Amino acid sequence: MNADRGPKPLFDRTINYGHILTAISFIIAGMGAYYGMRAELQNVDQRVAKIESTLQQLANVLVLTARRDERLIAIERRVDRLEQASPAKHP
């Protein structure tokens, strides 16, 4: 049976400069990716904070606009009531 399978593969346990260079390259690449992503996430956080601030300002403007619209509607109702009441007082 062993003749059919062929020779058993051997594991070379030696470490050379190529192995060390490859390991160091992977470590440096991993650190670079980590710090790059960290900086990008901070940038995204700042942008999101600015967008949230802008949305809050827009919400405030919307509330003020709604209040002014309500005041305008109330004034229009008063004017309508005055116009309807005026002809009765002045024949």
N, CA, C and O atoms as a CHARMM CRD file, in Angstrom:
* protein
*
  364
    1    1 MET  N      0.79800  -1.19800   0.00000 PROA 1      0.00000
    2    1 MET  CA     0.00000   0.00000   0.00000 PROA 1      0.00000
    3    1 MET  C      0.84000   1.26100   0.00000 PROA 1      0.00000
    4    1 MET  O      0.48100   2.20900  -0.69800 PROA 1      0.00000
    5    2 ASN  N      1.91400   1.33000   0.72500 PROA 2      0.00000
    6    2 ASN  CA     2.76200   2.50900   0.75800 PROA 2      0.00000
    7    2 ASN  C      3.35600   2.81100  -0.60000 PROA 2      0.00000
    8    2 ASN  O      3.62400   3.97200  -0.90900 PROA 2      0.00000
    9    3 ALA  N      3.56300   1.81000  -1.40600 PROA 3      0.00000
   10    3 ALA  CA     4.13600   2.02600  -2.72800 PROA 3      0.00000
   11    3 ALA  C      3.15000   2.75800  -3.62800 PROA 3      0.00000
   12    3 ALA  O      3.56100   3.50900  -4.51200 PROA 3      0.00000
   13    4 ASP  N      1.86000   2.54800  -3.41500 PROA 4      0.00000
   14    4 ASP  CA     0.85100   3.20600  -4.23800 PROA 4      0.00000
   15    4 ASP  C      0.71600   4.69600  -3.90900 PROA 4      0.00000
   16    4 ASP  O      0.44400   5.50500  -4.79600 PROA 4      0.00000
   17    5 ARG  N      0.90000   5.04500  -2.68000 PROA 5      0.00000
   18    5 ARG  CA     0.72700   6.43200  -2.24900 PROA 5      0.00000
   19    5 ARG  C      1.92000   7.30800  -2.61300 PROA 5      0.00000
   20    5 ARG  O      1.74300   8.50800  -2.82000 PROA 5      0.00000
   21    6 GLY  N      3.03900   6.79500  -2.69300 PROA 6      0.00000
   22    6 GLY  CA     4.23300   7.57500  -2.99700 PROA 6      0.00000
   23    6 GLY  C      4.89800   8.02300  -1.72600 PROA 6      0.00000
   24    6 GLY  O      4.45200   7.66600  -0.63500 PROA 6      0.00000
   25    7 PRO  N      5.94200   8.78700  -1.83800 PROA 7      0.00000
   26    7 PRO  CA     6.66900   9.20600  -0.64000 PROA 7      0.00000
   27    7 PRO  C      5.85300  10.20300   0.17800 PROA 7      0.00000
   28    7 PRO  O      5.08700  11.00500  -0.35700 PROA 7      0.00000
   29    8 LYS  N      6.04200  10.12400   1.46300 PROA 8      0.00000
   30    8 LYS  CA     5.34300  11.01000   2.38600 PROA 8      0.00000
   31    8 LYS  C      5.97500  12.39800   2.30300 PROA 8      0.00000
   32    8 LYS  O      7.20000  12.50800   2.33900 PROA 8      0.00000
   33    9 PRO  N      5.14000  13.50800   2.18800 PROA 9      0.00000
   34    9 PRO  CA     5.73100  14.84600   2.10100 PROA 9      0.00000
   35    9 PRO  C      6.42900  15.21500   3.40800 PROA 9      0.00000
   36    9 PRO  O      5.96300  14.88100   4.49600 PROA 9      0.00000
   37   10 LEU  N      7.53800  15.90000   3.27600 PROA 10     0.00000
   38   10 LEU  CA     8.31200  16.30800   4.43800 PROA 10     0.00000
   39   10 LEU  C      8.09000  17.80200   4.69900 PROA 10     0.00000
   40   10 LEU  O      7.91000  18.58900   3.77000 PROA 10     0.00000
   41   11 PHE  N      8.10600  18.17000   5.97100 PROA 11     0.00000
   42   11 PHE  CA     7.94400  19.56300   6.38200 PROA 11     0.00000
   43   11 PHE  C      9.32100  20.12100   6.69000 PROA 11     0.00000
   44   11 PHE  O     10.03400  19.59500   7.54500 PROA 11     0.00000
   45   12 ASP  N      9.69200  21.17300   6.00300 PROA 12     0.00000
   46   12 ASP  CA    10.99500  21.79400   6.20700 PROA 12     0.00000
   47   12 ASP  C     10.89700  22.73800   7.39400 PROA 12     0.00000
   48   12 ASP  O     10.18300  23.73700   7.32500 PROA 12     0.00000
   49   13 ARG  N     11.59800  22.44200   8.47800 PROA 13     0.00000
   50   13 ARG  CA    11.49200  23.22200   9.71300 PROA 13     0.00000
   51   13 ARG  C     12.49800  24.37600   9.77300 PROA 13     0.00000
   52   13 ARG  O     12.62900  25.01100  10.82000 PROA 13     0.00000
   53   14 THR  N     13.17200  24.64700   8.74100 PROA 14     0.00000
   54   14 THR  CA    14.16100  25.72700   8.77400 PROA 14     0.00000
   55   14 THR  C     13.46600  27.06100   8.51700 PROA 14     0.00000
   56   14 THR  O     12.46800  27.14000   7.80100 PROA 14     0.00000
   57   15 ILE  N     14.02000  28.09200   9.11800 PROA 15     0.00000
   58   15 ILE  CA    13.51000  29.45400   8.92300 PROA 15     0.00000
   59   15 ILE  C     14.61700  30.24000   8.23600 PROA 15     0.00000
   60   15 ILE  O     15.76700  30.24000   8.67400 PROA 15     0.00000
   61   16 ASN  N     14.24100  30.91400   7.14300 PROA 16     0.00000
   62   16 ASN  CA    15.24100  31.71200   6.44100 PROA 16     0.00000
   63   16 ASN  C     14.79500  33.17600   6.41400 PROA 16     0.00000
   64   16 ASN  O     13.73300  33.52100   6.93200 PROA 16     0.00000
   65   17 TYR  N     15.59900  34.01000   5.81800 PROA 17     0.00000
   66   17 TYR  CA    15.29500  35.44800   5.78100 PROA 17     0.00000
   67   17 TYR  C     14.00500  35.74500   5.01800 PROA 17     0.00000
   68   17 TYR  O     13.30500  36.70500   5.34200 PROA 17     0.00000
   69   18 GLY  N     13.69100  34.95700   4.03900 PROA 18     0.00000
   70   18 GLY  CA    12.44600  35.14600   3.28300 PROA 18     0.00000
   71   18 GLY  C     11.22200  34.97000   4.17300 PROA 18     0.00000
   72   18 GLY  O     10.25400  35.72400   4.07400 PROA 18     0.00000
   73   19 HSD  N     11.27700  33.96800   5.04200 PROA 19     0.00000
   74   19 HSD  CA    10.16400  33.74800   5.96800 PROA 19     0.00000
   75   19 HSD  C     10.02200  34.92700   6.92900 PROA 19     0.00000
   76   19 HSD  O      8.91200  35.39300   7.18500 PROA 19     0.00000
   77   20 ILE  N     11.12600  35.39700   7.44900 PROA 20     0.00000
   78   20 ILE  CA    11.09900  36.52700   8.38900 PROA 20     0.00000
   79   20 ILE  C     10.59700  37.78700   7.69200 PROA 20     0.00000
   80   20 ILE  O      9.77500  38.52400   8.23700 PROA 20     0.00000
   81   21 LEU  N     11.09800  38.02500   6.48700 PROA 21     0.00000
   82   21 LEU  CA    10.66700  39.19700   5.72700 PROA 21     0.00000
   83   21 LEU  C      9.17300  39.12500   5.42700 PROA 21     0.00000
   84   21 LEU  O      8.48100  40.13900   5.51600 PROA 21     0.00000
   85   22 THR  N      8.67700  37.97100   5.08000 PROA 22     0.00000
   86   22 THR  CA     7.24900  37.80300   4.80700 PROA 22     0.00000
   87   22 THR  C      6.42600  38.07200   6.06800 PROA 22     0.00000
   88   22 THR  O      5.41000  38.76400   5.99900 PROA 22     0.00000
   89   23 ALA  N      6.84100  37.54400   7.20200 PROA 23     0.00000
   90   23 ALA  CA     6.11500  37.75600   8.45800 PROA 23     0.00000
   91   23 ALA  C      6.10500  39.23200   8.83400 PROA 23     0.00000
   92   23 ALA  O      5.06800  39.76500   9.23100 PROA 23     0.00000
   93   24 ILE  N      7.25000  39.89200   8.71300 PROA 24     0.00000
   94   24 ILE  CA     7.32700  41.31800   9.03300 PROA 24     0.00000
   95   24 ILE  C      6.44700  42.12300   8.08100 PROA 24     0.00000
   96   24 ILE  O      5.79100  43.07800   8.49700 PROA 24     0.00000
   97   25 SER  N      6.43100  41.74100   6.80700 PROA 25     0.00000
   98   25 SER  CA     5.59100  42.44000   5.82700 PROA 25     0.00000
   99   25 SER  C      4.11600  42.31300   6.19400 PROA 25     0.00000
  100   25 SER  O      3.36600  43.28600   6.11200 PROA 25     0.00000
  101   26 PHE  N      3.69900  41.10800   6.60200 PROA 26     0.00000
  102   26 PHE  CA     2.30400  40.92000   7.01300 PROA 26     0.00000
  103   26 PHE  C      1.97400  41.76000   8.23800 PROA 26     0.00000
  104   26 PHE  O      0.89500  42.34900   8.30800 PROA 26     0.00000
  105   27 ILE  N      2.86700  41.82200   9.18600 PROA 27     0.00000
  106   27 ILE  CA     2.62600  42.60900  10.39600 PROA 27     0.00000
  107   27 ILE  C      2.51700  44.09400  10.05900 PROA 27     0.00000
  108   27 ILE  O      1.61600  44.77800  10.54500 PROA 27     0.00000
  109   28 ILE  N      3.42600  44.58800   9.23500 PROA 28     0.00000
  110   28 ILE  CA     3.39800  46.00800   8.84100 PROA 28     0.00000
  111   28 ILE  C      2.13900  46.31500   8.04200 PROA 28     0.00000
  112   28 ILE  O      1.50900  47.35200   8.25200 PROA 28     0.00000
  113   29 ALA  N      1.76700  45.42600   7.12900 PROA 29     0.00000
  114   29 ALA  CA     0.54800  45.64000   6.33600 PROA 29     0.00000
  115   29 ALA  C     -0.68500  45.64500   7.24300 PROA 29     0.00000
  116   29 ALA  O     -1.58900  46.45600   7.04700 PROA 29     0.00000
  117   30 GLY  N     -0.72900  44.76200   8.21800 PROA 30     0.00000
  118   30 GLY  CA    -1.85700  44.72200   9.14800 PROA 30     0.00000
  119   30 GLY  C     -1.94700  45.98600   9.97700 PROA 30     0.00000
  120   30 GLY  O     -3.03300  46.53300  10.17000 PROA 30     0.00000
  121   31 MET  N     -0.80800  46.45200  10.46900 PROA 31     0.00000
  122   31 MET  CA    -0.80100  47.69200  11.25200 PROA 31     0.00000
  123   31 MET  C     -1.21400  48.88000  10.39000 PROA 31     0.00000
  124   31 MET  O     -1.96500  49.74800  10.83600 PROA 31     0.00000
  125   32 GLY  N     -0.72100  48.91500   9.15700 PROA 32     0.00000
  126   32 GLY  CA    -1.09300  50.00800   8.25500 PROA 32     0.00000
  127   32 GLY  C     -2.58800  50.00300   7.96200 PROA 32     0.00000
  128   32 GLY  O     -3.22400  51.05600   7.93400 PROA 32     0.00000
  129   33 ALA  N     -3.14400  48.81800   7.74400 PROA 33     0.00000
  130   33 ALA  CA    -4.58500  48.71900   7.49200 PROA 33     0.00000
  131   33 ALA  C     -5.37700  49.16000   8.71900 PROA 33     0.00000
  132   33 ALA  O     -6.38500  49.85500   8.59300 PROA 33     0.00000
  133   34 TYR  N     -4.92400  48.75900   9.89600 PROA 34     0.00000
  134   34 TYR  CA    -5.62200  49.12600  11.13400 PROA 34     0.00000
  135   34 TYR  C     -5.64100  50.64500  11.31500 PROA 34     0.00000
  136   34 TYR  O     -6.69800  51.23100  11.54800 PROA 34     0.00000
  137   35 TYR  N     -4.47400  51.28000  11.20800 PROA 35     0.00000
  138   35 TYR  CA    -4.41400  52.72400  11.42000 PROA 35     0.00000
  139   35 TYR  C     -5.11500  53.48600  10.29500 PROA 35     0.00000
  140   35 TYR  O     -5.70000  54.54300  10.53300 PROA 35     0.00000
  141   36 GLY  N     -5.05800  52.96200   9.08900 PROA 36     0.00000
  142   36 GLY  CA    -5.77900  53.59900   7.98200 PROA 36     0.00000
  143   36 GLY  C     -7.28300  53.55700   8.19200 PROA 36     0.00000
  144   36 GLY  O     -7.97200  54.55500   7.97800 PROA 36     0.00000
  145   37 MET  N     -7.78800  52.41900   8.60600 PROA 37     0.00000
  146   37 MET  CA    -9.22300  52.28800   8.86200 PROA 37     0.00000
  147   37 MET  C     -9.64000  53.13900  10.06400 PROA 37     0.00000
  148   37 MET  O    -10.72900  53.71300  10.08600 PROA 37     0.00000
  149   38 ARG  N     -8.77000  53.20800  11.04700 PROA 38     0.00000
  150   38 ARG  CA    -9.06900  54.01600  12.23900 PROA 38     0.00000
  151   38 ARG  C     -9.20200  55.48800  11.85900 PROA 38     0.00000
  152   38 ARG  O    -10.13100  56.16800  12.29500 PROA 38     0.00000
  153   39 ALA  N     -8.27200  55.97200  11.04800 PROA 39     0.00000
  154   39 ALA  CA    -8.32800  57.37200  10.60600 PROA 39     0.00000
  155   39 ALA  C     -9.56900  57.61000   9.74900 PROA 39     0.00000
  156   39 ALA  O    -10.21400  58.65100   9.87300 PROA 39     0.00000
  157   40 GLU  N     -9.90100  56.67200   8.89600 PROA 40     0.00000
  158   40 GLU  CA   -11.07600  56.82300   8.03600 PROA 40     0.00000
  159   40 GLU  C    -12.35700  56.82900   8.87700 PROA 40     0.00000
  160   40 GLU  O    -13.27700  57.59600   8.59200 PROA 40     0.00000
  161   41 LEU  N    -12.42500  55.99200   9.89600 PROA 41     0.00000
  162   41 LEU  CA   -13.60600  55.96600  10.76300 PROA 41     0.00000
  163   41 LEU  C    -13.74400  57.26400  11.55400 PROA 41     0.00000
  164   41 LEU  O    -14.86000  57.73300  11.77700 PROA 41     0.00000
  165   42 GLN  N    -12.63000  57.84900  11.97900 PROA 42     0.00000
  166   42 GLN  CA   -12.70200  59.14200  12.66700 PROA 42     0.00000
  167   42 GLN  C    -13.22300  60.21400  11.72100 PROA 42     0.00000
  168   42 GLN  O    -14.00700  61.07700  12.11600 PROA 42     0.00000
  169   43 ASN  N    -12.78400  60.15300  10.47700 PROA 43     0.00000
  170   43 ASN  CA   -13.23800  61.10600   9.46800 PROA 43     0.00000
  171   43 ASN  C    -14.74000  60.94600   9.23400 PROA 43     0.00000
  172   43 ASN  O    -15.46600  61.93500   9.13300 PROA 43     0.00000
  173   44 VAL  N    -15.19600  59.71000   9.14900 PROA 44     0.00000
  174   44 VAL  CA   -16.62500  59.45300   8.95700 PROA 44     0.00000
  175   44 VAL  C    -17.41300  59.93400  10.17500 PROA 44     0.00000
  176   44 VAL  O    -18.49400  60.50200  10.02500 PROA 44     0.00000
  177   45 ASP  N    -16.88300  59.71300  11.37400 PROA 45     0.00000
  178   45 ASP  CA   -17.55200  60.18700  12.58900 PROA 45     0.00000
  179   45 ASP  C    -17.71100  61.70500  12.57700 PROA 45     0.00000
  180   45 ASP  O    -18.75400  62.22700  12.97000 PROA 45     0.00000
  181   46 GLN  N    -16.68400  62.40400  12.12900 PROA 46     0.00000
  182   46 GLN  CA   -16.76300  63.87000  12.06500 PROA 46     0.00000
  183   46 GLN  C    -17.82100  64.30400  11.05500 PROA 46     0.00000
  184   46 GLN  O    -18.57900  65.24100  11.30400 PROA 46     0.00000
  185   47 ARG  N    -17.86800  63.62100   9.92300 PROA 47     0.00000
  186   47 ARG  CA   -18.86900  63.97000   8.91500 PROA 47     0.00000
  187   47 ARG  C    -20.27700  63.70900   9.42600 PROA 47     0.00000
  188   47 ARG  O    -21.18100  64.51400   9.20200 PROA 47     0.00000
  189   48 VAL  N    -20.46400  62.59400  10.10700 PROA 48     0.00000
  190   48 VAL  CA   -21.78000  62.26700  10.65600 PROA 48     0.00000
  191   48 VAL  C    -22.18700  63.30700  11.70300 PROA 48     0.00000
  192   48 VAL  O    -23.35000  63.70400  11.76200 PROA 48     0.00000
  193   49 ALA  N    -21.24100  63.74500  12.52300 PROA 49     0.00000
  194   49 ALA  CA   -21.54200  64.76900  13.52700 PROA 49     0.00000
  195   49 ALA  C    -21.97600  66.07300  12.85600 PROA 49     0.00000
  196   49 ALA  O    -22.90700  66.72900  13.32400 PROA 49     0.00000
  197   50 LYS  N    -21.31200  66.45200  11.76800 PROA 50     0.00000
  198   50 LYS  CA   -21.69400  67.66200  11.04200 PROA 50     0.00000
  199   50 LYS  C    -23.07800  67.51200  10.43000 PROA 50     0.00000
  200   50 LYS  O    -23.87100  68.45300  10.44800 PROA 50     0.00000
  201   51 ILE  N    -23.37100  66.34000   9.89200 PROA 51     0.00000
  202   51 ILE  CA   -24.68600  66.09900   9.29700 PROA 51     0.00000
  203   51 ILE  C    -25.76500  66.15300  10.37200 PROA 51     0.00000
  204   51 ILE  O    -26.83300  66.72400  10.14900 PROA 51     0.00000
  205   52 GLU  N    -25.49600  65.56600  11.53400 PROA 52     0.00000
  206   52 GLU  CA   -26.46200  65.62000  12.62400 PROA 52     0.00000
  207   52 GLU  C    -26.71900  67.05600  13.06900 PROA 52     0.00000
  208   52 GLU  O    -27.85700  67.42800  13.35600 PROA 52     0.00000
  209   53 SER  N    -25.66600  67.85700  13.12400 PROA 53     0.00000
  210   53 SER  CA   -25.81600  69.25800  13.49900 PROA 53     0.00000
  211   53 SER  C    -26.68000  69.99400  12.47300 PROA 53     0.00000
  212   53 SER  O    -27.56100  70.77400  12.83400 PROA 53     0.00000
  213   54 THR  N    -26.42100  69.73800  11.21000 PROA 54     0.00000
  214   54 THR  CA   -27.20300  70.37500  10.15100 PROA 54     0.00000
  215   54 THR  C    -28.66200  69.95100  10.22500 PROA 54     0.00000
  216   54 THR  O    -29.55700  70.77900  10.06100 PROA 54     0.00000
  217   55 LEU  N    -28.90700  68.67400  10.46900 PROA 55     0.00000
  218   55 LEU  CA   -30.28000  68.18600  10.59200 PROA 55     0.00000
  219   55 LEU  C    -30.98700  68.82400  11.78700 PROA 55     0.00000
  220   55 LEU  O    -32.17700  69.13000  11.71300 PROA 55     0.00000
  221   56 GLN  N    -30.26900  69.02400  12.87200 PROA 56     0.00000
  222   56 GLN  CA   -30.86900  69.68000  14.04100 PROA 56     0.00000
  223   56 GLN  C    -31.25300  71.11100  13.70700 PROA 56     0.00000
  224   56 GLN  O    -32.32300  71.57900  14.09600 PROA 56     0.00000
  225   57 GLN  N    -30.37400  71.81100  12.97900 PROA 57     0.00000
  226   57 GLN  CA   -30.67500  73.17800  12.57200 PROA 57     0.00000
  227   57 GLN  C    -31.89300  73.20200  11.65100 PROA 57     0.00000
  228   57 GLN  O    -32.75000  74.07500  11.77900 PROA 57     0.00000
  229   58 LEU  N    -31.97100  72.25100  10.72600 PROA 58     0.00000
  230   58 LEU  CA   -33.12600  72.18300   9.82500 PROA 58     0.00000
  231   58 LEU  C    -34.40900  71.88900  10.60000 PROA 58     0.00000
  232   58 LEU  O    -35.46500  72.43800  10.28700 PROA 58     0.00000
  233   59 ALA  N    -34.31700  71.03100  11.60100 PROA 59     0.00000
  234   59 ALA  CA   -35.49000  70.74000  12.42700 PROA 59     0.00000
  235   59 ALA  C    -35.94700  71.99400  13.15500 PROA 59     0.00000
  236   59 ALA  O    -37.14700  72.25500  13.24800 PROA 59     0.00000
  237   60 ASN  N    -35.00600  72.76900  13.67100 PROA 60     0.00000
  238   60 ASN  CA   -35.35600  74.02400  14.35200 PROA 60     0.00000
  239   60 ASN  C    -36.03900  74.99500  13.39300 PROA 60     0.00000
  240   60 ASN  O    -37.02700  75.63700  13.75000 PROA 60     0.00000
  241   61 VAL  N    -35.51400  75.09800  12.18400 PROA 61     0.00000
  242   61 VAL  CA   -36.11700  75.98300  11.18300 PROA 61     0.00000
  243   61 VAL  C    -37.52500  75.49400  10.84200 PROA 61     0.00000
  244   61 VAL  O    -38.44500  76.29600  10.68100 PROA 61     0.00000
  245   62 LEU  N    -37.68400  74.19000  10.73400 PROA 62     0.00000
  246   62 LEU  CA   -38.99900  73.62900  10.42500 PROA 62     0.00000
  247   62 LEU  C    -40.01100  73.93900  11.52900 PROA 62     0.00000
  248   62 LEU  O    -41.16600  74.25300  11.24100 PROA 62     0.00000
  249   63 VAL  N    -39.58600  73.85300  12.78000 PROA 63     0.00000
  250   63 VAL  CA   -40.47500  74.17700  13.89800 PROA 63     0.00000
  251   63 VAL  C    -40.86500  75.65600  13.85400 PROA 63     0.00000
  252   63 VAL  O    -42.03200  76.00400  14.03900 PROA 63     0.00000
  253   64 LEU  N    -39.88300  76.51600  13.61000 PROA 64     0.00000
  254   64 LEU  CA   -40.19500  77.95900  13.51900 PROA 64     0.00000
  255   64 LEU  C    -41.14800  78.24400  12.36700 PROA 64     0.00000
  256   64 LEU  O    -42.06400  79.05400  12.50700 PROA 64     0.00000
  257   65 THR  N    -40.94400  77.59100  11.23900 PROA 65     0.00000
  258   65 THR  CA   -41.82300  77.78600  10.08300 PROA 65     0.00000
  259   65 THR  C    -43.23500  77.31500  10.39700 PROA 65     0.00000
  260   65 THR  O    -44.20800  77.97000  10.02400 PROA 65     0.00000
  261   66 ALA  N    -43.35000  76.18600  11.07700 PROA 66     0.00000
  262   66 ALA  CA   -44.67300  75.67800  11.45000 PROA 66     0.00000
  263   66 ALA  C    -45.37200  76.64500  12.39900 PROA 66     0.00000
  264   66 ALA  O    -46.57300  76.87900  12.26500 PROA 66     0.00000
  265   67 ARG  N    -44.63700  77.20900  13.35400 PROA 67     0.00000
  266   67 ARG  CA   -45.23300  78.18200  14.28100 PROA 67     0.00000
  267   67 ARG  C    -45.71500  79.42600  13.53600 PROA 67     0.00000
  268   67 ARG  O    -46.80000  79.93900  13.81100 PROA 67     0.00000
  269   68 ARG  N    -44.91400  79.90100  12.60500 PROA 68     0.00000
  270   68 ARG  CA   -45.31000  81.09000  11.82900 PROA 68     0.00000
  271   68 ARG  C    -46.51500  80.78900  10.95400 PROA 68     0.00000
  272   68 ARG  O    -47.39400  81.63300  10.78100 PROA 68     0.00000
  273   69 ASP  N    -46.55200  79.57500  10.40100 PROA 69     0.00000
  274   69 ASP  CA   -47.71800  79.19200   9.60300 PROA 69     0.00000
  275   69 ASP  C    -48.97800  79.18300  10.46100 PROA 69     0.00000
  276   69 ASP  O    -50.03500  79.63600  10.02300 PROA 69     0.00000
  277   70 GLU  N    -48.86600  78.67100  11.67400 PROA 70     0.00000
  278   70 GLU  CA   -50.02100  78.65800  12.57800 PROA 70     0.00000
  279   70 GLU  C    -50.45800  80.08100  12.91400 PROA 70     0.00000
  280   70 GLU  O    -51.65300  80.37300  12.95800 PROA 70     0.00000
  281   71 ARG  N    -49.50000  80.95700  13.14900 PROA 71     0.00000
  282   71 ARG  CA   -49.84300  82.36500  13.42400 PROA 71     0.00000
  283   71 ARG  C    -50.53300  83.00200  12.22100 PROA 71     0.00000
  284   71 ARG  O    -51.51600  83.72900  12.36400 PROA 71     0.00000
  285   72 LEU  N    -50.00600  82.71800  11.04400 PROA 72     0.00000
  286   72 LEU  CA   -50.58900  83.27900   9.82200 PROA 72     0.00000
  287   72 LEU  C    -52.01100  82.76400   9.62600 PROA 72     0.00000
  288   72 LEU  O    -52.89900  83.52700   9.24400 PROA 72     0.00000
  289   73 ILE  N    -52.23100  81.49800   9.88000 PROA 73     0.00000
  290   73 ILE  CA   -53.58000  80.93700   9.75900 PROA 73     0.00000
  291   73 ILE  C    -54.52300  81.60100  10.76200 PROA 73     0.00000
  292   73 ILE  O    -55.66500  81.92300  10.43400 PROA 73     0.00000
  293   74 ALA  N    -54.03200  81.80300  11.99300 PROA 74     0.00000
  294   74 ALA  CA   -54.86000  82.46100  13.01500 PROA 74     0.00000
  295   74 ALA  C    -55.20100  83.89100  12.59800 PROA 74     0.00000
  296   74 ALA  O    -56.33700  84.33400  12.76700 PROA 74     0.00000
  297   75 ILE  N    -54.22400  84.60800  12.05500 PROA 75     0.00000
  298   75 ILE  CA   -54.47500  85.98500  11.58600 PROA 75     0.00000
  299   75 ILE  C    -55.47700  85.97100  10.44400 PROA 75     0.00000
  300   75 ILE  O    -56.37000  86.81700  10.40400 PROA 75     0.00000
  301   76 GLU  N    -55.35000  85.03300   9.51600 PROA 76     0.00000
  302   76 GLU  CA   -56.29000  84.94700   8.39500 PROA 76     0.00000
  303   76 GLU  C    -57.71100  84.67500   8.90200 PROA 76     0.00000
  304   76 GLU  O    -58.67300  85.23100   8.37100 PROA 76     0.00000
  305   77 ARG  N    -57.84600  83.83500   9.91000 PROA 77     0.00000
  306   77 ARG  CA   -59.17000  83.55400  10.47500 PROA 77     0.00000
  307   77 ARG  C    -59.76200  84.82200  11.10700 PROA 77     0.00000
  308   77 ARG  O    -60.95000  85.10400  10.94800 PROA 77     0.00000
  309   78 ARG  N    -58.93500  85.57400  11.81500 PROA 78     0.00000
  310   78 ARG  CA   -59.40800  86.82700  12.42500 PROA 78     0.00000
  311   78 ARG  C    -59.85100  87.82300  11.36300 PROA 78     0.00000
  312   78 ARG  O    -60.88500  88.47800  11.49700 PROA 78     0.00000
  313   79 VAL  N    -59.05400  87.92600  10.30700 PROA 79     0.00000
  314   79 VAL  CA   -59.40500  88.84800   9.21800 PROA 79     0.00000
  315   79 VAL  C    -60.71000  88.40800   8.57100 PROA 79     0.00000
  316   79 VAL  O    -61.56500  89.24100   8.26800 PROA 79     0.00000
  317   80 ASP  N    -60.87000  87.10700   8.35800 PROA 80     0.00000
  318   80 ASP  CA   -62.12100  86.61100   7.76600 PROA 80     0.00000
  319   80 ASP  C    -63.31500  86.94300   8.65600 PROA 80     0.00000
  320   80 ASP  O    -64.36600  87.35500   8.16400 PROA 80     0.00000
  321   81 ARG  N    -63.15100  86.76200   9.97700 PROA 81     0.00000
  322   81 ARG  CA   -64.23800  87.08400  10.90400 PROA 81     0.00000
  323   81 ARG  C    -64.55300  88.58300  10.88600 PROA 81     0.00000
  324   81 ARG  O    -65.71600  88.98500  10.93900 PROA 81     0.00000
  325   82 LEU  N    -63.51000  89.39200  10.81000 PROA 82     0.00000
  326   82 LEU  CA   -63.73000  90.84700  10.75800 PROA 82     0.00000
  327   82 LEU  C    -64.43900  91.25100   9.46400 PROA 82     0.00000
  328   82 LEU  O    -65.32000  92.11000   9.47000 PROA 82     0.00000
  329   83 GLU  N    -64.04300  90.62100   8.36000 PROA 83     0.00000
  330   83 GLU  CA   -64.68600  90.95000   7.08200 PROA 83     0.00000
  331   83 GLU  C    -66.15500  90.53700   7.08700 PROA 83     0.00000
  332   83 GLU  O    -67.00500  91.22000   6.51800 PROA 83     0.00000
  333   84 GLN  N    -66.44100  89.41200   7.73700 PROA 84     0.00000
  334   84 GLN  CA   -67.83200  88.97300   7.78700 PROA 84     0.00000
  335   84 GLN  C    -68.64800  89.83200   8.74200 PROA 84     0.00000
  336   84 GLN  O    -69.83700  90.05600   8.51600 PROA 84     0.00000
  337   85 ALA  N    -68.02600  90.30500   9.79000 PROA 85     0.00000
  338   85 ALA  CA   -68.74800  91.12100  10.77600 PROA 85     0.00000
  339   85 ALA  C    -68.88500  92.57100  10.33400 PROA 85     0.00000
  340   85 ALA  O    -69.82800  93.23700  10.76000 PROA 85     0.00000
  341   86 SER  N    -68.01200  93.07700   9.52000 PROA 86     0.00000
  342   86 SER  CA   -68.01300  94.48500   9.10300 PROA 86     0.00000
  343   86 SER  C    -69.26000  94.87700   8.35200 PROA 86     0.00000
  344   86 SER  O    -69.82700  95.91600   8.69000 PROA 86     0.00000
  345   87 PRO  N    -69.74800  94.14100   7.35500 PROA 87     0.00000
  346   87 PRO  CA   -70.95500  94.59700   6.64200 PROA 87     0.00000
  347   87 PRO  C    -72.16700  94.69500   7.53200 PROA 87     0.00000
  348   87 PRO  O    -73.03900  95.52400   7.27100 PROA 87     0.00000
  349   88 ALA  N    -72.26200  93.89700   8.56100 PROA 88     0.00000
  350   88 ALA  CA   -73.42600  93.97300   9.44700 PROA 88     0.00000
  351   88 ALA  C    -73.41700  95.26100  10.26900 PROA 88     0.00000
  352   88 ALA  O    -74.48200  95.81300  10.54800 PROA 88     0.00000
  353   89 LYS  N    -72.25700  95.74500  10.65500 PROA 89     0.00000
  354   89 LYS  CA   -72.15600  96.96200  11.45900 PROA 89     0.00000
  355   89 LYS  C    -72.35200  98.21300  10.60300 PROA 89     0.00000
  356   89 LYS  O    -72.91000  99.20000  11.08300 PROA 89     0.00000
  357   90 HSD  N    -71.91400  98.19300   9.36800 PROA 90     0.00000
  358   90 HSD  CA   -71.98500  99.37100   8.48400 PROA 90     0.00000
  359   90 HSD  C    -72.91100  99.04800   7.31300 PROA 90     0.00000
  360   90 HSD  O    -72.46400  98.51000   6.30000 PROA 90     0.00000
  361   91 PRO  N    -74.18700  99.36900   7.44500 PROA 91     0.00000
  362   91 PRO  CA   -75.12800  99.06800   6.35200 PROA 91     0.00000
  363   91 PRO  C    -75.01000  99.96700   5.16400 PROA 91     0.00000
  364   91 PRO  O    -75.74800  99.80600   4.19200 PROA 91     0.00000
